[in-house]
């Protein structure tokens, strides 16, 4: 890593394009002085309105700064356009780092200097793909655990969640389950959930983390074995020192090790989920050992760690391009 002054000089050569959210709304991101920030003005951060606004501001900033490196943060839909320009022979004098691949595949991704992904499996066999642990969103030191009348298990999130299997697993156990998801559509379950379930919808991040922190442990049931989803929820749980039950697969292999930070269950294995949930509910010593291992991982998913990793990556790309 370069000395502070040298690093600051290097980072002045970097132009960040991003919607202002998550890590990119944090003090840690301010090490990148040149940033094109766009607020979330409509719907999701990746909506067409936000993307068009960011693209317009990005063109103006590029002409003004003439950066040596573009770093794309939370602005996924703009990435394919930049990669297409690269493939057409444009932007060759400017380095390009993108932070995920939601809207493009490896054939287009090869035109970036670096593609940051959130699991090692995604980087296998791709020289310009780099794994970084996802930064967990939230102020964990200030989070106050929710005070419930009785112990409960927590699950949350929306994309590619297998709530159907989880509901069947919890049905009849008598173990309270608090569910926080975006809407009925993301719940993806027909009919009413089991009586053990309490359904809650979109809420501020601090309340979401409070509910997670107040739980016995966290369950993250996933529909895909390798799909890059669930990382943020798992990282948040680990930062709060929570044991995690999740789906076995390469998508979570870097985050939860079976029998260390939690328990892994095969996809759609209803009996497996039920056994893991009942076991962690009853075995305080096992759950506490998982919590200790989770707390030991917290720094790995911090904004500060992610910021330093981005700075190192920028230095590497700039050095290579010289």
C-alpha positions as CSV (number, residue, x, y, z in Angstrom):
1,X,0.0,0.0,0.0
2,X,1.4,3.4,-0.9
3,X,2.2,6.0,1.8
4,X,-0.7,8.3,2.7
5,X,0.5,11.3,0.6
6,X,1.4,9.0,-2.4
7,X,-1.9,7.3,-2.1
8,X,-3.8,10.5,-2.0
9,X,-2.0,11.7,-5.1
10,X,-3.0,8.4,-6.8
11,X,-6.6,8.6,-5.8
12,X,-6.9,12.1,-7.2
13,X,-6.4,10.4,-10.6
14,X,-9.5,8.3,-10.0
15,X,-13.1,9.3,-10.8
16,X,-15.8,7.4,-8.9
17,X,-19.2,7.0,-10.6
18,X,-21.9,6.0,-8.1
19,X,-25.3,6.5,-6.6
20,X,-25.0,7.9,-3.1
21,X,-25.9,4.8,-1.0
22,X,-24.4,2.2,1.4
23,X,-20.6,2.4,1.4
24,X,-20.6,5.3,-1.1
25,X,-22.5,7.4,1.4
26,X,-20.1,6.7,4.2
27,X,-17.2,8.8,5.5
28,X,-14.8,6.0,4.6
29,X,-15.5,6.5,0.9
30,X,-14.4,10.2,1.1
31,X,-10.8,9.1,0.5
32,X,-11.9,9.2,-3.2
33,X,-12.0,13.0,-3.7
34,X,-13.3,13.0,-7.2
35,X,-16.8,11.5,-7.1
36,X,-19.9,11.8,-9.3
37,X,-22.6,11.4,-6.8
38,X,-26.2,11.0,-7.7
39,X,-28.9,10.7,-5.0
40,X,-31.6,8.0,-5.4
41,X,-34.2,10.2,-7.0
42,X,-36.6,7.6,-8.1
43,X,-37.3,4.0,-7.1
44,X,-34.4,1.6,-6.8
45,X,-30.8,2.9,-7.1
46,X,-30.4,1.1,-10.4
47,X,-33.6,2.6,-12.0
48,X,-33.4,4.1,-15.5
49,X,-33.9,7.6,-14.1
50,X,-31.0,7.4,-11.7
51,X,-28.8,5.8,-14.4
52,X,-29.5,8.5,-17.0
53,X,-28.8,11.2,-14.4
54,X,-25.6,9.6,-13.4
55,X,-24.5,9.1,-17.0
56,X,-25.1,12.8,-17.8
57,X,-23.1,13.9,-14.8
58,X,-20.4,11.4,-15.5
59,X,-19.8,12.7,-19.1
60,X,-19.4,16.3,-17.7
61,X,-17.0,15.1,-14.9
62,X,-15.0,13.0,-17.3
63,X,-14.4,16.0,-19.6
64,X,-13.5,18.2,-16.7
65,X,-11.2,15.8,-14.8
66,X,-9.7,13.6,-17.6
67,X,-9.2,10.8,-15.0
68,X,-6.7,8.0,-15.5
69,X,-9.1,5.5,-13.8
70,X,-12.8,5.2,-13.6
71,X,-14.2,3.3,-10.6
72,X,-17.9,2.4,-10.8
73,X,-19.6,1.9,-7.4
74,X,-23.3,1.4,-6.9
75,X,-24.3,2.2,-10.5
76,X,-24.6,-1.2,-12.1
77,X,-26.6,-0.3,-15.2
78,X,-24.0,2.1,-16.5
79,X,-21.3,-0.6,-16.5
80,X,-22.3,-2.4,-19.7
81,X,-22.3,0.9,-21.6
82,X,-18.7,1.6,-20.4
83,X,-17.6,-2.0,-21.3
84,X,-19.1,-1.6,-24.8
85,X,-17.2,1.6,-25.3
86,X,-14.0,-0.3,-24.3
87,X,-14.8,-3.1,-26.7
88,X,-15.3,-0.6,-29.5
89,X,-11.8,0.7,-28.8
90,X,-12.8,3.8,-26.8
91,X,-11.8,4.7,-23.3
92,X,-8.6,2.8,-23.8
93,X,-6.5,5.5,-22.2
94,X,-8.6,5.3,-19.0
95,X,-8.6,2.4,-16.6
96,X,-11.9,0.9,-15.6
97,X,-12.8,-0.9,-12.3
98,X,-16.4,-2.1,-11.8
99,X,-17.8,-3.4,-8.6
100,X,-20.1,-6.2,-9.7
101,X,-21.6,-7.9,-12.7
102,X,-25.4,-7.8,-12.3
103,X,-26.0,-6.6,-15.8
104,X,-23.2,-8.2,-17.8
105,X,-21.3,-11.5,-18.2
106,X,-17.6,-12.5,-18.5
107,X,-17.5,-11.9,-22.2
108,X,-18.1,-8.3,-21.7
109,X,-16.4,-8.2,-18.3
110,X,-13.0,-9.0,-19.9
111,X,-12.9,-5.5,-21.2
112,X,-12.6,-4.0,-17.6
113,X,-9.2,-3.8,-15.9
114,X,-10.8,-5.3,-12.8
115,X,-14.2,-6.7,-11.9
116,X,-14.9,-6.9,-8.2
117,X,-17.1,-9.8,-7.1
118,X,-18.3,-10.9,-3.7
119,X,-17.4,-14.6,-3.8
120,X,-14.2,-16.4,-4.9
121,X,-16.2,-18.8,-7.1
122,X,-17.1,-15.9,-9.4
123,X,-13.5,-15.0,-9.9
124,X,-12.3,-18.5,-10.8
125,X,-10.7,-18.7,-14.2
126,X,-11.0,-15.0,-14.9
127,X,-7.8,-13.1,-14.6
128,X,-9.3,-9.7,-14.2
129,X,-11.9,-10.7,-11.6
130,X,-11.1,-9.9,-8.0
131,X,-12.8,-11.2,-4.9
132,X,-13.4,-8.7,-2.1
133,X,-15.7,-9.4,1.0
134,X,-18.8,-7.3,0.6
135,X,-19.0,-4.3,3.0
136,X,-21.8,-4.8,5.4
137,X,-24.3,-1.9,5.5
138,X,-25.1,-0.4,8.9
139,X,-23.8,1.3,12.1
140,X,-23.3,-1.9,14.1
141,X,-21.8,-0.2,17.2
142,X,-24.9,1.9,17.6
143,X,-27.4,-0.8,16.9
144,X,-29.7,-1.4,19.9
145,X,-31.1,-5.0,19.9
146,X,-34.9,-5.2,19.7
147,X,-36.3,-6.2,23.1
148,X,-38.9,-9.0,22.4
149,X,-41.2,-10.7,24.9
150,X,-39.9,-14.1,23.8
151,X,-36.8,-15.4,21.8
152,X,-37.2,-15.4,18.1
153,X,-35.3,-16.3,14.9
154,X,-34.8,-13.6,12.2
155,X,-34.8,-13.8,8.4
156,X,-34.7,-11.0,5.9
157,X,-33.9,-9.8,2.4
158,X,-35.7,-10.2,-0.9
159,X,-33.7,-11.4,-3.9
160,X,-33.7,-15.2,-4.5
161,X,-34.8,-16.1,-1.0
162,X,-36.4,-19.5,-0.4
163,X,-39.0,-18.4,2.1
164,X,-41.2,-21.3,1.1
165,X,-38.8,-24.0,2.3
166,X,-38.1,-22.0,5.5
167,X,-41.9,-21.6,6.3
168,X,-42.4,-25.3,5.9
169,X,-39.4,-26.0,8.1
170,X,-40.7,-23.7,10.9
171,X,-44.3,-24.8,10.7
172,X,-45.3,-26.7,13.8
173,X,-42.0,-26.0,15.7
174,X,-43.5,-23.3,17.9
175,X,-40.3,-21.2,17.3
176,X,-41.2,-17.5,16.5
177,X,-39.8,-16.3,13.2
178,X,-39.6,-12.6,12.3
179,X,-39.5,-12.1,8.5
180,X,-38.5,-8.8,6.9
181,X,-38.8,-8.6,3.1
182,X,-39.7,-6.0,0.5
183,X,-43.2,-7.0,-0.4
184,X,-45.6,-9.9,-0.9
185,X,-44.0,-10.4,-4.3
186,X,-40.5,-11.0,-2.9
187,X,-42.0,-13.2,-0.2
188,X,-42.8,-15.6,-3.1
189,X,-45.2,-17.7,-1.0
190,X,-48.9,-18.5,-1.8
191,X,-51.3,-18.4,1.1
192,X,-50.7,-17.4,4.7
193,X,-47.4,-18.2,6.4
194,X,-47.3,-20.5,9.5
195,X,-48.6,-19.1,12.8
196,X,-45.0,-18.9,14.0
197,X,-44.2,-16.1,11.5
198,X,-44.4,-12.4,11.9
199,X,-44.3,-10.6,8.5
200,X,-42.8,-7.1,8.2
201,X,-42.1,-5.1,5.1
202,X,-39.6,-2.4,4.0
203,X,-38.2,-0.4,6.9
204,X,-35.3,1.9,7.8
205,X,-31.9,0.1,8.0
206,X,-31.5,0.9,11.7
207,X,-34.8,-0.9,12.6
208,X,-33.9,-3.9,10.3
209,X,-30.5,-4.2,12.2
210,X,-32.2,-3.8,15.5
211,X,-34.6,-6.7,14.8
212,X,-31.6,-8.8,13.5
213,X,-29.6,-8.0,16.6
214,X,-32.4,-8.9,19.0
215,X,-32.8,-12.4,17.5
216,X,-31.4,-15.7,18.7
217,X,-29.8,-16.2,15.2
218,X,-30.3,-15.4,11.6
219,X,-31.5,-17.7,8.7
220,X,-30.7,-16.8,5.1
221,X,-32.5,-19.4,2.9
222,X,-31.3,-19.1,-0.8
223,X,-32.9,-20.5,-4.0
224,X,-29.6,-20.6,-5.9
225,X,-26.5,-22.4,-5.0
226,X,-24.1,-20.1,-6.8
227,X,-26.1,-16.9,-7.4
228,X,-24.4,-13.9,-5.8
229,X,-27.2,-13.0,-3.4
230,X,-27.6,-13.0,0.4
231,X,-24.1,-11.7,1.0
232,X,-25.2,-8.4,2.5
233,X,-27.6,-10.0,5.0
234,X,-25.1,-12.6,6.0
235,X,-22.3,-10.0,6.5
236,X,-24.6,-7.9,8.6
237,X,-25.4,-10.9,10.8
238,X,-21.7,-11.7,11.3
239,X,-21.0,-8.0,12.1
240,X,-23.7,-8.2,14.8
241,X,-22.1,-11.4,16.1
242,X,-25.0,-13.6,15.1
243,X,-24.9,-17.3,14.2
244,X,-26.2,-17.9,10.7
245,X,-28.1,-20.8,9.1
246,X,-27.9,-20.5,5.3
247,X,-27.9,-22.5,2.1
248,X,-24.8,-24.6,1.2
249,X,-23.2,-23.4,-2.0
250,X,-20.3,-21.3,-3.5
251,X,-22.3,-18.1,-3.1
252,X,-21.8,-18.2,0.7
253,X,-18.7,-20.3,1.0
254,X,-16.5,-17.3,1.8
255,X,-18.9,-16.1,4.5
256,X,-20.2,-19.0,6.6
257,X,-18.2,-22.2,7.2
258,X,-20.3,-25.1,8.4
259,X,-19.8,-25.7,12.1
260,X,-17.8,-22.4,12.5
261,X,-20.0,-19.3,12.1
262,X,-23.2,-21.3,11.7
263,X,-24.8,-24.3,9.9
264,X,-25.2,-24.9,6.2
265,X,-28.2,-26.6,4.7
266,X,-28.8,-28.1,1.2
267,X,-31.0,-26.1,-1.1
268,X,-34.8,-26.6,-0.4
269,X,-34.0,-29.1,2.3
270,X,-36.9,-28.5,4.6
271,X,-35.9,-31.1,7.2
272,X,-32.4,-29.8,7.1
273,X,-33.6,-26.2,7.9
274,X,-35.9,-27.6,10.6
275,X,-33.1,-29.6,12.2
276,X,-30.6,-26.7,12.1
277,X,-33.2,-24.2,13.6
278,X,-34.3,-26.5,16.4
279,X,-30.6,-27.4,17.2
280,X,-29.5,-23.8,17.5
281,X,-32.6,-22.8,19.5
282,X,-31.8,-25.5,22.1
283,X,-28.0,-25.7,22.1
284,X,-26.9,-22.5,23.8
285,X,-23.2,-23.5,23.9
286,X,-23.1,-24.3,20.1
287,X,-24.8,-21.0,19.3
288,X,-22.5,-19.0,21.5
289,X,-19.4,-20.6,19.8
290,X,-20.8,-19.6,16.4
291,X,-21.4,-16.0,17.7
292,X,-17.8,-15.8,18.9
293,X,-16.6,-16.9,15.5
294,X,-18.9,-14.4,13.8
295,X,-17.7,-11.5,15.9
296,X,-14.1,-12.4,14.9
297,X,-15.0,-11.8,11.2
298,X,-16.6,-8.4,11.7
299,X,-13.6,-6.3,10.7
300,X,-13.4,-8.3,7.4
301,X,-16.8,-6.8,6.3
302,X,-16.2,-3.2,7.5
303,X,-16.4,-0.1,5.4
304,X,-12.8,0.7,6.4
305,X,-11.5,-2.6,5.2
306,X,-13.4,-2.2,1.9
307,X,-12.1,1.3,1.4
308,X,-8.5,0.2,1.9
309,X,-9.0,-2.8,-0.5
310,X,-10.4,-0.4,-3.2
311,X,-7.4,1.9,-2.7
312,X,-5.0,-0.9,-3.2
313,X,-6.8,-2.1,-6.3
314,X,-6.7,1.4,-7.8
315,X,-2.9,1.6,-7.1
316,X,-2.4,-1.8,-8.8
317,X,-4.3,-0.8,-11.9
318,X,-2.7,2.6,-12.2
319,X,0.8,1.0,-11.8
320,X,0.0,-1.6,-14.5
321,X,-1.2,1.0,-16.9
322,X,1.9,3.1,-16.5
